[in-house]
Amino acid sequence: KLRRDRKYKAKVYRCIGHGIGDAIRVDLVNCKTDDIVVSEWLDDLPHNVEMAGAVTRTSWKGDAFNVTFGRYDWTETVELPENKTIES
């Protein structure tokens, strides 16, 4: 999902594997250079709760990307690092 100013995009992945279980990862990407600025798992690994269909809403709010899980009624936030600046 692109931020309004199109400087960053967020990519949300559902990852399934032996070592991680069923987990959600968010990558925040600089659109200009296509570099991953932040990559975060939204829970401790291994994660054993089935995450299929759990993400119901995603949104940008300033420098923060929010992922809302409807089934569990909670929101996780991934923020851009303050010490990194991206040239316009």
BELPEFEN-V934812 format. One record per helix or strand of 2 or more residues. SS is the DSSP state (~ for helix, > for strand). FROM is the first residue (numbers start at 1). LEN is the number of residues. If there is no record, write none. Layout:
ss=<SS & SS>
from=<FROM & FROM>
len=<LEN & LEN>
This chain:
ss=<> & > & > & > & > & >>
from=<8 & 21 & 36 & 55 & 64 & 74>
len=<10 & 10 & 6 & 7 & 6 & 6>
